[in-house]
Amino acid sequence: LLKVTPLPNRNDIDSAMSGNLCRCAAYTRIRTAITDASETLR
Amino acid sequence: MSTAPLAPATGGDESSANVADGEFQLSRRAILKGAAGSVFLLAFSMPALGKAAIAGAMVPEDAAVGQLLNAFLAIGADNIVTAIIAQTEGGQGNSTGITQVLAAELGAEWTLMRYQFTSERLPIYVNPSLYEGLVITAGSTSISSFYKTFRNAAATTREMLVTAAAQRWKVSPTDCIAEKSFVTHRPSKRRLSFGQLAAAASKLPVPKEPHLRSLVELPLIGQELARLDVPYKVNGSARFGFDADVPGMLYAAIRHGKAYGSVVATIDAERARKMPGVHLVMAIPQGVAVVADQYWQAATALAEVRETYHDHPNLKQSSATVESSLRKALAGPGDTAFGVHGDFPGALKSAAKVFEGDFSFAILAHAPIEPVSCTALVIGDRCELWLSTKSSTLDAGFAAKALGIDPATVKVHNEFQGGDFGRRSGKDHTTEAVLIAKAAGKPVKVVWTREEDIRMDQHRTALLGHARMGLDGEGMPVAFESRIASDGVWRALFPEWYAKKKPLDLPIFGLVGSAYGIPNEAGSYAVTPMPVRVGAFRGNAEVHNGFILESMVDEAAYMAGQDPVAYRRRMLVKDPRNVAVLDHVAKMAKWGVGQNRALGVAFYASDFYKCRLAVIVEVTGFPEGMKVKNIFAACDSGLVINPKLARQSIEGGLLFGLSNALYEEITLKDGAPEQSNFNGYRVLRMNEAPDVFVEVMSVGEEPGSFGEVGTFSVGVALSNAIFVATGQRMRTQPFVKHGLKLA
């Protein structure tokens, strides 16, 4: 995701990650982590 | 906090053990390490350190010379304090919370804390809140049930350290203080580390009634410390039950018969037995197993096995027969719930308004990402198990029963759980593992595929409910009745306990007697055995009983023409803590602010969980297609040890409960679940996850629970929001299969 879209918005993240299941449903934190990572890599 | 403890107190590396065996196994962990580049190479060149490595079992013989050790803490000469944890970590964060409590009372420096799991079944590890004599991690009790025990253990240790220091300096212990892993003599400012004092302290008598610190002396309580399990999980070193690697072990692939309770009649294994690596093909209690050198060899050979099963009454069961047996049971009298009070029939008769509702809950699967597994070694009278389990006592019992040996002789190695949600006790997989290992004469890892795990789960029971409510002239509830039919967790999982308690079983808890104080209440429970095995499920009774109550109360508010938050508030006003969470969540959600918003509220209070929780769900997109936009939750579960862990637990519970209510259902055909993987068993995905806002209030000095509470009210708050948007009350789960159109 970050290679193709270095600064993804929420829709980018959701669509890239919708095939990865988290049964503990930590989705909101995964979203935040991806955003954090994208900003760190910038 | 970047300085959080990372490494376990003792080293060792499973990957290097693989190298020593001359085998290169590209395990999941190795892949994770590979992702980290040079770390991968480093891991494979590290010498094997022998002892059980990462967060493994801590046994008394691990106590080194000069170490202070009790059932909950070990202090080494290196000044490292290791928390010894008998509770299982399934991602709920209890290993961090427990370590935090121990460090706080002890006066230890957080960065000098480590933790290890133990699978010992010491009497002091027995859970005082659940059942009898079980070391068990369930019911969100890891902290709430053991808080005093942990503090006593740490306070005892602290007093011994202080006494050792005072004796060394020949001063009064009252002039000494333990903080940041040092004992300091305040007048002279001399200090010695816990590590320097451990050896001397270990020789002192153990204080019987240690002084517990007051809350103000426990600055670590309430801090948002980083989770201790995260580094292991990020670098791939965390060991789960599935990762068990016992020297010389074989692998078993398993297939169970269609219906729960199936018994094998014949096995044709001629081809399978000749296939590469195959050691054994055998019948197990509900199916067949193939044992081979490698898992894929076993799975490939299993595909060539043809077995037949004896006829079984469960084969005739389906979702339709389950529903009809629930309806029949609900039409009968059932057993009267405890807590029934007042004169329900009389109050209903004289009520100004009366209404009723029908409720239906589907069979669910836990579907943890890590399917269950058990590795067993059975040689002579020696039996060892490696698995992820919520209860080492239960699994030792299952193994002992299958082998006809004393449970006390069974050694259990517990590991991280890759998700529990009420699932992880191992009757079937543990029984299979010991029987197969005994037959094979070698350690065997029993691996269930995702398909076997979902089909042969300990499912959440289906449930039907019927409720009636009567309102007085002011529109307030004066009569409430909730009648339910379902299977029971105790009946299905703990038959001996159930025999003593029956007709009491989990579904009855919270059926009536809510915080609303409705003056006349009736309730009944009609036990209805399911044709699948039933077990505990995150949220248990609070989910269905909370749903029924909060849906009826919400309908009452609208019938009374009152705001649903103000209506609930009016009934809860006697308890300021109840009012506080309700007011808080209303503020978070900006309840009553803005036009055309569809918000639903639900409240739940539980004595068992020591919790009060209010949830507001906001939906958008009607009538084209609904989307859950926001979930707001405010929770008071007493004293909060770590607010971050508490919020995360609630958030996970909210989204898990949302997934349960919206999408999830196991349907039965010819006695078997029709869903066996995530293609058929739909769970919440990231693009469907709303924003979640959770705030916790720390109140008082008694910690309550967070792990399950998020599930309690989210489904019904959603249902209540859908009512606002559509005028329809959704009372049949899962919603998407019963008329709810999603965006």
Interface residues (C-beta under 8 A of the other chain):
Chain A: I13 D14 S15 M17 S18 G19 N20 L21 C22 R23 C24 A25 A26 Y27 T28 R29 I30 R31
Chain B: G91 A367 P368 I369 G419 F421 Q648 E651 G652 L654 L655 F656 L658 S659 F678 V683 L684 R685 M686 N687 A689 D691 V692
